[in-house]
Amino acid sequence: MKRLFIIFAMLLSYGAFSQAIQWGQDYEPEDDGSIYNYVGSIGETQYYSFGYQTTAFVRRFNRVGLMSVTKNNVKTYNPEYFKIPLFSLIKTVPTSNEIAIIYSEENKDIDKNQVKCKLIDKNTLLEKSEKVLLAFNHTRRDDPKINLYISKDKSKYVITYMNVNSKTDEGYYSINVYDKDFNKIWDKRYSTENEGTVYFMDVAVNNNGDVFLLTKIKTKEDKTYLSKLNDEEITEYYISDKITLEDSKLHLIDDDNVFVGNNSEGKFSGYTFKLSTEEITNTASFEYKKEKGTLWVIKDILTLENGNIVAIVQDAYLYIYETTKTPPTYTYFNRSFYALCINPNQSNLVYNQLVSKATRYFNRWQIEYGQFERPLFFTKGNDFYAIYNTDKDDNDLSGEVFIETNITFPKGKKVVVTNLMKISPEGKPTLKTLFSKKESQAYFSENLSFMDEQGNIVLGRFKGDILNFGTMKINN
């Protein structure tokens, strides 16, 4: 009797950090050949975009479809696509009461490149209006690169573009800040008095609308700079000439402190930089297993409630099979990842945790990382979480990097399970299987999943061509 009680207690503890998933009804969309992505929420309604079209032998994105979901059930599905120019989509995001499709278009009549915004009714998913957000000079030889960034509270949008003339190699970097409804607040062109070639490594915007640029200026040696821009001024901070920025990410801690994560040659390094004193106050580093056949990148940097930072470094990349066939086969690997917890006020790691999984997704069309295999990373309180697909035979916490890929989507032969992992503030990991492909006939999809404003996780999954949504409460 005592032994049975102990086993029962272990089972209670095993599932204690999350509750059962409340699934909605299955939905079979009209467009079953698209990749679906979570766009954002307005109130209790979530919005998703879709729409890939094959033209000739190249997959070209020239249409956007929208779908809304309420209480885990599809509410509105609009099969009438919003057409945009080929390769022009920048991002689809929510405003206060509408969905905005942001895209670029060359206006040959005025020789300008325009960034436009289609505003879509949140209830009917029909187009209400369109407006031009910005326009800049464009010639045949120009090669503009346009990006959109979002503040943490989602109250500010920033559109940047770097326009470089391919013949003269001269150009400029422009920053344009908008409120949530895409009313422009301010704009500036960034320039530096430092000599050398400027590389923009990362961009971040705080809730006040201040924009931060992490740059590398290359002459005979690399120098790292941080620039802060607002509607009044541009302030440039020199960080160091001892850092070689490669795969790097900028994370805003507070108004006076930023964290720079840098990944290079099997080593992750983190630097806390204080703006008021213009100095690096703390550093932390970790050398991981960079084995042959792996390619590690910084996926994200998250903040815990206690102020600690969790950096996620993944073995995830795209491999292109060079074949004589048209088109070639694209294979996406998304395998092991490290969760590195850092106290930005101390020069040490709080913990490091390796999670080993082995998945790949292949397609004859180039779609970013496929539909199924990316993990979802999030935090709640002082705990870090990850949801991901893996092989049930894999020992996720074995401490070994899995080079051999055991799961191939979408026709994997092995049993695939979707796991939820929690890491406590002390670094203790706990695993829980949410569902298996064998039982549910479904794969978890990071594209469809997110944390809502109440701290619950909305999960999306695919059953072949059928969509399915569920809500899972995370216990503190």
C-alpha positions as CSV (number, residue, x, y, z in Angstrom):
1,M,0.0,0.0,0.0
2,K,2.8,2.4,0.8
3,R,4.4,1.8,-2.6
4,L,1.2,2.6,-4.4
5,F,0.8,5.8,-2.5
6,I,4.3,7.0,-3.5
7,I,3.6,6.3,-7.2
8,F,0.3,8.2,-7.0
9,A,2.0,11.1,-5.4
10,M,4.6,11.2,-8.1
11,L,1.9,11.3,-10.8
12,L,0.2,14.2,-9.1
13,S,3.5,16.1,-9.0
14,Y,4.2,15.2,-12.6
15,G,1.2,17.0,-13.9
16,A,1.0,19.7,-11.3
17,F,2.5,22.6,-13.3
18,S,-0.2,22.6,-16.0
19,Q,-3.9,21.6,-16.4
20,A,-5.6,19.5,-19.0
21,I,-5.9,21.1,-22.5
22,Q,-9.4,22.2,-23.4
23,W,-9.7,21.6,-27.1
24,G,-12.1,23.2,-29.5
25,Q,-13.7,21.7,-32.6
26,D,-11.7,20.5,-35.6
27,Y,-11.8,22.8,-38.6
28,E,-10.9,22.0,-42.2
29,P,-9.9,25.2,-44.0
30,E,-10.7,25.8,-47.6
31,D,-7.0,26.5,-48.4
32,D,-5.2,23.3,-47.2
33,G,-1.9,24.1,-49.0
34,S,-1.0,27.2,-47.0
35,I,1.2,27.8,-44.0
36,Y,-0.9,29.4,-41.1
37,N,0.7,31.9,-38.7
38,Y,-0.6,33.6,-35.5
39,V,-0.9,37.3,-36.2
40,G,-2.2,38.7,-32.8
41,S,-5.3,39.2,-30.7
42,I,-8.0,41.8,-30.3
43,G,-10.0,41.2,-27.1
44,E,-10.8,37.5,-26.9
45,T,-10.4,36.9,-30.6
46,Q,-7.2,35.6,-32.2
47,Y,-6.2,36.2,-35.8
48,Y,-4.2,34.0,-38.2
49,S,-2.8,34.7,-41.7
50,F,-2.3,32.3,-44.5
51,G,-1.7,32.3,-48.3
52,Y,1.0,30.9,-50.4
53,Q,0.7,30.6,-54.2
54,T,2.7,28.7,-56.6
55,T,3.7,30.6,-59.8
56,A,5.7,28.7,-62.4
57,F,8.4,26.8,-60.5
58,V,8.9,29.2,-57.6
59,R,6.7,29.6,-54.6
60,R,5.9,33.3,-54.4
61,F,3.9,35.0,-51.7
62,N,1.5,37.3,-53.4
63,R,-1.7,37.0,-51.4
64,V,-2.8,37.1,-47.8
65,G,-5.8,35.3,-46.3
66,L,-7.2,35.8,-42.7
67,M,-8.9,33.7,-40.2
68,S,-10.3,34.5,-36.7
69,V,-10.6,32.2,-33.7
70,T,-12.7,32.7,-30.5
71,K,-12.8,30.2,-27.6
72,N,-10.7,27.7,-29.6
73,N,-13.2,27.6,-32.5
74,V,-12.8,29.2,-35.9
75,K,-15.2,32.2,-36.0
76,T,-14.5,33.7,-39.4
77,Y,-12.6,32.4,-42.4
78,N,-12.2,34.7,-45.4
79,P,-11.2,32.7,-48.6
80,E,-11.1,36.0,-50.5
81,Y,-7.4,36.8,-50.6
82,F,-5.9,40.3,-50.3
83,K,-3.5,40.5,-53.3
84,I,-0.1,42.2,-52.9
85,P,2.9,42.4,-55.2
86,L,5.3,39.4,-55.3
87,F,7.8,39.1,-52.4
88,S,6.3,42.3,-50.8
89,L,4.9,41.2,-47.5
90,I,6.6,42.8,-44.5
91,K,4.3,41.7,-41.6
92,T,0.6,41.2,-40.6
93,V,-0.2,42.7,-37.2
94,P,-3.2,43.8,-35.2
95,T,-4.1,47.5,-34.5
96,S,-6.5,48.6,-31.8
97,N,-9.6,47.5,-33.8
98,E,-8.3,46.2,-37.1
99,I,-5.8,43.9,-38.8
100,A,-3.1,45.6,-40.7
101,I,-1.3,43.9,-43.7
102,I,2.0,45.8,-44.2
103,Y,3.7,45.5,-47.5
104,S,5.9,47.4,-49.9
105,E,5.3,48.4,-53.5
106,E,7.3,50.3,-56.1
107,N,5.4,53.3,-57.5
108,K,6.9,53.8,-60.9
109,D,4.8,56.9,-61.5
110,I,6.7,58.9,-58.8
111,D,9.9,56.7,-58.8
112,K,9.4,55.9,-55.1
113,N,9.2,52.8,-53.0
114,Q,6.1,52.9,-50.8
115,V,5.3,51.0,-47.6
116,K,1.5,50.5,-47.5
117,C,-1.0,49.3,-45.0
118,K,-4.2,47.4,-45.8
119,L,-6.6,47.8,-42.8
120,I,-9.0,44.8,-42.4
121,D,-12.3,44.8,-40.5
122,K,-11.8,42.6,-37.3
123,N,-15.3,41.1,-37.6
124,T,-15.9,40.5,-41.3
125,L,-12.2,40.2,-42.3
126,L,-13.0,42.4,-45.3
127,E,-10.8,45.3,-46.4
128,K,-11.8,48.7,-45.0
129,S,-9.1,51.1,-46.3
130,E,-5.5,51.4,-47.4
131,K,-2.9,54.1,-46.6
132,V,0.7,54.8,-47.4
133,L,2.9,54.7,-44.3
134,L,6.0,56.1,-45.9
135,A,7.7,56.6,-49.3
136,F,11.3,57.0,-50.3
137,N,13.3,57.5,-53.5
138,H,13.8,54.4,-55.5
139,T,15.8,53.8,-58.6
140,R,16.3,50.7,-60.7
141,R,19.6,49.9,-59.0
142,D,18.4,50.4,-55.4
143,D,18.1,47.5,-53.1
144,P,15.9,48.5,-50.1
145,K,15.6,46.2,-47.0
146,I,12.5,46.9,-44.9
147,N,11.8,45.5,-41.5
148,L,9.1,45.9,-38.8
149,Y,9.7,45.7,-35.0
150,I,7.3,45.7,-32.1
151,S,7.6,47.0,-28.5
152,K,7.1,44.6,-25.7
153,D,3.6,46.0,-24.8
154,K,2.7,46.1,-28.5
155,S,1.9,49.8,-28.3
156,K,4.6,50.9,-30.8
157,Y,5.6,49.7,-34.3
158,V,8.9,50.6,-35.9
159,I,9.5,50.4,-39.6
160,T,13.1,50.6,-40.7
161,Y,14.6,50.6,-44.2
162,M,18.2,50.6,-45.4
163,N,18.3,51.9,-49.0
164,V,21.6,51.0,-50.7
165,N,22.4,51.8,-54.3
166,S,23.8,48.6,-55.8
167,K,26.0,50.6,-58.1
168,T,27.6,53.2,-55.8
169,D,27.2,51.2,-52.5
170,E,26.0,54.4,-50.8
171,G,22.9,54.5,-48.7
172,Y,21.2,55.4,-45.5
173,Y,19.2,53.9,-42.6
174,S,15.8,55.3,-41.7
175,I,13.7,54.7,-38.5
176,N,10.0,55.4,-38.5
177,V,8.0,55.0,-35.3
178,Y,4.2,54.6,-35.2
179,D,1.5,54.1,-32.5
180,K,-0.6,50.9,-32.5
181,D,-2.9,52.3,-35.1
182,F,0.0,53.3,-37.4
183,N,-0.1,57.0,-36.9
184,K,3.4,58.2,-37.2
185,I,5.0,59.6,-34.0
186,W,8.5,60.5,-35.3
187,D,11.1,59.5,-37.9
188,K,14.9,60.0,-38.3
189,R,17.8,59.0,-40.5
190,Y,20.6,57.3,-38.6
191,S,24.1,58.3,-39.4
192,T,27.5,58.0,-37.6
193,E,30.6,60.1,-37.5
194,N,32.7,56.9,-37.0
195,E,34.7,55.8,-40.1
196,G,34.2,52.3,-41.4
197,T,31.5,50.0,-42.7
198,V,28.4,49.9,-40.5
199,Y,26.6,46.5,-39.9
200,F,23.2,46.6,-38.2
201,M,23.1,43.6,-35.9
202,D,19.8,44.1,-34.2
203,V,17.1,46.6,-33.4
204,A,14.8,46.9,-30.4
205,V,12.1,49.4,-29.3
206,N,10.9,50.1,-25.8
207,N,7.3,50.9,-24.7
208,N,8.1,54.7,-24.9
209,G,9.0,54.4,-28.5
210,D,12.8,54.8,-28.1
211,V,14.7,52.8,-30.7
212,F,18.0,51.1,-30.0
213,L,20.4,50.0,-32.7
214,L,23.2,47.5,-32.1
215,T,25.9,48.1,-34.7
216,K,29.3,46.8,-35.7
217,I,31.6,49.3,-37.3
218,K,34.4,47.5,-39.2
219,T,37.7,49.1,-40.1
220,K,41.0,47.3,-39.2
221,E,39.2,46.0,-36.1
222,D,35.6,45.6,-35.2
223,K,34.0,48.0,-32.8
224,T,30.6,47.6,-31.1
225,Y,28.3,50.5,-30.7
226,L,24.8,51.0,-29.2
227,S,22.7,53.9,-30.4
228,K,19.6,55.2,-28.8
229,L,17.2,57.3,-30.9
230,N,14.0,59.2,-30.1
231,D,12.2,62.2,-31.5
232,E,14.6,64.6,-29.9
233,E,18.1,63.2,-30.4
234,I,20.5,60.4,-31.4
235,T,22.9,59.2,-28.7
236,E,25.7,56.8,-29.7
237,Y,27.4,54.7,-27.0
238,Y,30.8,52.9,-27.6
239,I,30.6,49.5,-26.0
240,S,33.9,47.7,-26.9
241,D,36.5,46.6,-29.4
242,K,36.9,43.3,-27.7
243,I,33.6,41.8,-28.9
244,T,33.3,40.3,-32.4
245,L,29.6,40.4,-33.1
246,E,28.4,37.6,-35.3
247,D,25.0,36.0,-34.4
248,S,23.9,38.7,-31.9
249,K,20.7,39.9,-30.2
250,L,19.8,43.0,-28.3
251,H,17.5,42.7,-25.2
252,L,16.2,45.7,-23.2
253,I,16.3,45.2,-19.5
254,D,15.1,48.7,-18.3
255,D,15.6,52.3,-19.3
256,D,19.2,52.3,-18.3
257,N,20.4,48.8,-18.9
258,V,20.6,46.6,-22.0
259,F,21.8,43.1,-22.6
260,V,23.7,42.0,-25.6
261,G,23.8,38.3,-26.4
262,N,26.5,37.1,-28.9
263,N,27.0,33.6,-30.3
264,S,30.2,32.7,-32.0
265,E,32.3,29.5,-32.5
266,G,30.6,27.4,-29.9
267,K,30.4,30.1,-27.3
268,F,27.6,32.2,-26.1
269,S,28.6,35.5,-24.4
270,G,26.3,38.0,-22.6
271,Y,27.1,41.6,-21.8
272,T,25.1,44.0,-19.5
273,F,25.7,47.6,-20.6
274,K,24.7,50.5,-18.5
275,L,23.9,53.6,-20.5
276,S,24.3,56.2,-17.7
277,T,27.9,55.2,-17.0
278,E,28.6,53.9,-20.5
279,E,30.3,50.7,-19.4
280,I,29.9,47.0,-19.4
281,T,28.9,46.1,-15.8
282,N,28.7,42.3,-16.1
283,T,29.5,39.5,-18.5
284,A,28.6,35.9,-18.6
285,S,29.6,33.1,-21.0
286,F,28.9,29.5,-21.8
287,E,30.7,27.1,-24.2
288,Y,28.4,24.4,-25.6
289,K,28.9,21.3,-27.7
290,K,29.5,22.5,-31.2
291,E,29.8,19.2,-32.9
292,K,30.2,18.5,-36.6
293,G,26.9,18.9,-38.4
294,T,25.4,21.4,-36.0
295,L,24.7,25.1,-36.5
296,W,23.7,27.0,-33.4
297,V,21.9,30.3,-33.4
298,I,20.3,32.6,-30.8
299,K,16.5,32.1,-31.0
300,D,15.3,34.5,-28.3
301,I,16.1,36.2,-25.0
302,L,13.3,36.2,-22.4
303,T,13.0,37.9,-19.0
304,L,11.9,36.1,-15.8
305,E,9.9,37.9,-13.0
306,N,13.0,38.0,-10.8
307,G,15.0,39.9,-13.4
308,N,17.0,37.0,-14.6
309,I,17.4,36.5,-18.4
310,V,17.0,33.2,-20.3
311,A,18.8,33.0,-23.6
312,I,17.8,30.2,-26.0
313,V,20.5,28.9,-28.3
314,Q,19.3,26.4,-30.9
315,D,20.7,24.0,-33.4
316,A,18.3,25.1,-36.2
317,Y,19.0,25.9,-39.8
318,L,18.0,25.5,-43.4
319,Y,19.8,23.1,-45.7
320,I,19.2,23.1,-49.5
321,Y,19.7,19.9,-51.5
322,E,21.5,20.9,-54.7
323,T,19.8,18.8,-57.3
324,T,19.3,19.0,-61.1
325,K,15.5,18.9,-60.4
326,T,13.4,22.1,-60.3
327,P,12.8,23.3,-57.7
328,P,15.4,21.9,-55.2
329,T,14.4,20.3,-51.9
330,Y,14.6,22.5,-48.8
331,T,15.2,20.8,-45.4
332,Y,14.8,22.5,-42.1
333,F,16.6,21.1,-39.1
334,N,15.4,22.1,-35.6
335,R,17.2,19.9,-33.1
336,S,18.8,20.4,-29.7
337,F,18.6,23.7,-27.8
338,Y,20.1,25.2,-24.6
339,A,18.3,27.3,-22.1
340,L,20.9,29.6,-20.5
341,C,19.7,31.5,-17.4
342,I,21.7,34.6,-16.6
343,N,21.7,37.1,-13.7
344,P,22.4,40.4,-15.5
345,N,23.8,41.8,-12.3
346,Q,26.3,38.9,-11.8
347,S,29.0,37.5,-14.0
348,N,27.8,33.9,-14.0
349,L,25.2,31.6,-15.3
350,V,22.3,30.6,-12.9
351,Y,21.8,27.4,-14.9
352,N,22.2,25.9,-18.3
353,Q,19.9,23.1,-19.6
354,L,20.3,21.1,-22.8
355,V,17.2,19.7,-24.4
356,S,17.9,17.1,-27.1
357,K,15.4,16.5,-29.8
358,A,15.9,15.5,-33.4
359,T,13.5,16.7,-36.0
360,R,13.5,17.9,-39.5
361,Y,10.9,19.1,-42.0
362,F,11.5,18.9,-45.7
363,N,9.5,20.5,-48.5
364,R,10.1,21.2,-52.2
365,W,9.0,24.8,-51.5
366,Q,10.9,27.2,-49.3
367,I,8.8,27.9,-46.2
368,E,10.5,29.2,-43.1
369,Y,11.3,26.3,-40.9
370,G,8.3,24.3,-42.0
371,Q,5.0,24.1,-40.2
372,F,5.5,21.7,-37.3
373,E,8.8,21.4,-35.6
374,R,9.7,24.8,-34.0
375,P,9.5,24.9,-30.2
376,L,7.4,27.5,-28.4
377,F,9.4,29.3,-25.6
378,F,7.8,31.3,-22.9
379,T,8.1,32.3,-19.2
380,K,5.6,32.6,-16.3
381,G,6.8,34.0,-13.0
382,N,10.3,32.8,-12.5
383,D,9.9,29.6,-14.5
384,F,11.0,29.0,-18.1
385,Y,8.9,26.7,-20.4
386,A,9.2,25.1,-23.8
387,I,6.7,23.1,-25.8
388,Y,8.1,21.0,-28.7
389,N,7.7,17.8,-30.8
390,T,10.1,15.0,-30.2
391,D,10.6,11.3,-30.5
392,K,9.2,9.4,-27.6
393,D,12.4,7.2,-27.5
394,D,14.6,10.3,-27.1
395,N,15.9,11.1,-23.7
396,D,15.4,14.9,-23.8
397,L,17.5,15.6,-20.7
398,S,20.3,13.1,-21.4
399,G,22.9,15.9,-21.8
400,E,23.8,14.6,-25.3
401,V,23.4,16.5,-28.5
402,F,21.4,14.5,-31.0
403,I,23.1,14.9,-34.4
404,E,21.2,12.0,-36.1
405,T,17.7,13.2,-37.0
406,N,15.1,10.7,-35.7
407,I,11.9,12.4,-36.9
408,T,11.1,13.5,-40.4
409,F,7.9,15.6,-41.0
410,P,5.4,15.2,-42.3
411,K,5.8,11.4,-42.8
412,G,7.8,10.4,-39.8
413,K,7.7,6.6,-39.0
414,K,8.5,6.9,-35.3
415,V,6.0,7.8,-32.6
416,V,6.1,11.6,-32.1
417,V,5.0,13.2,-28.8
418,T,4.5,16.9,-27.8
419,N,6.3,17.6,-24.6
420,L,6.0,20.5,-22.1
421,M,9.2,21.3,-20.2
422,K,9.4,23.5,-17.2
423,I,12.7,24.7,-15.6
424,S,12.5,26.1,-12.0
425,P,14.4,29.2,-10.9
426,E,17.0,26.8,-9.4
427,G,17.5,25.1,-12.7
428,K,15.5,21.9,-12.1
429,P,13.8,20.6,-15.3
430,T,10.5,18.7,-15.3
431,L,9.0,17.0,-18.4
432,K,5.4,16.3,-19.2
433,T,3.9,14.8,-22.4
434,L,0.8,16.7,-23.5
435,F,-0.3,14.4,-26.3
436,S,1.1,11.9,-28.9
437,K,0.7,11.8,-32.6
438,K,-0.4,8.2,-32.4
439,E,-3.4,9.0,-30.1
440,S,-4.4,12.4,-31.4
441,Q,-3.3,12.1,-35.0
442,A,-2.0,15.7,-34.6
443,Y,1.3,17.6,-34.6
444,F,1.9,20.6,-32.4
445,S,2.5,23.8,-34.4
446,E,4.5,26.8,-33.0
447,N,3.1,28.9,-35.8
448,L,-0.4,28.7,-34.3
449,S,0.5,28.9,-30.6
450,F,1.1,31.8,-28.1
451,M,0.6,32.9,-24.5
452,D,-2.6,35.0,-24.0
453,E,-2.9,38.1,-21.7
454,Q,-4.2,35.9,-18.9
455,G,-1.0,33.8,-19.0
456,N,-2.7,30.8,-20.5
457,I,-1.2,29.0,-23.5
458,V,-3.3,28.7,-26.7
459,L,-2.1,25.6,-28.6
460,G,-2.5,25.0,-32.3
461,R,-2.1,21.7,-34.0
462,F,-2.6,20.0,-37.4
463,K,-4.4,16.8,-38.1
464,G,-3.4,16.4,-41.7
465,D,-5.1,19.4,-43.3
466,I,-7.4,19.9,-40.2
467,L,-6.8,22.7,-37.7
468,N,-7.4,22.3,-34.0
469,F,-7.0,24.8,-31.1
470,G,-6.9,24.3,-27.4
471,T,-6.2,26.3,-24.2
472,M,-3.9,25.1,-21.4
473,K,-3.7,26.8,-18.0
474,I,-0.2,27.0,-16.5
475,N,-0.1,26.7,-12.7
476,N,2.2,29.0,-10.7
